[in-house]
Amino acid sequence: MAKPGRLPEHYEWLVENYPRVGKAYETLGKAVHKAGPLDDRTRALIKLGISVGARAEGAVHAHVRKARDAGATDEEILHAVLLAMPTIGLPATTAALSWVRDIVGRKGRK
């Protein structure tokens, strides 16, 4: 897992060894974010949901941080993950919730 505020080591390796690929990836990311009317917070929550569905732990960690930075509350983040349950099932959703809790802390709703 990457340290807060630091890119994952594997991504840094990719950019260092394949700078044109890294640049193209960053350019694509910026283009898709600017392609429509969604605000930063909404985009961050959607990308979190996509990461949950892909069962990508590192991406979930990253998108929880990005969602918080964009103004999403921890309750909104947890709700976004819960919405995956009817589609991807209980085991995958609880795994994703554990990844979210790595970032937001272990306190739960009462």
Protein Blocks (a to p, Z undefined) as FASTA:
>chain_A
ZZehiacfklmmmmmmmmmlmmmmmmmmmmmmmmpmbdfklmmmmmmmmmmmnopaklmm
mmmmmmmmnopafklmmmmmmmmmmmnojklmmmmmmmmmmmnopadcZZ
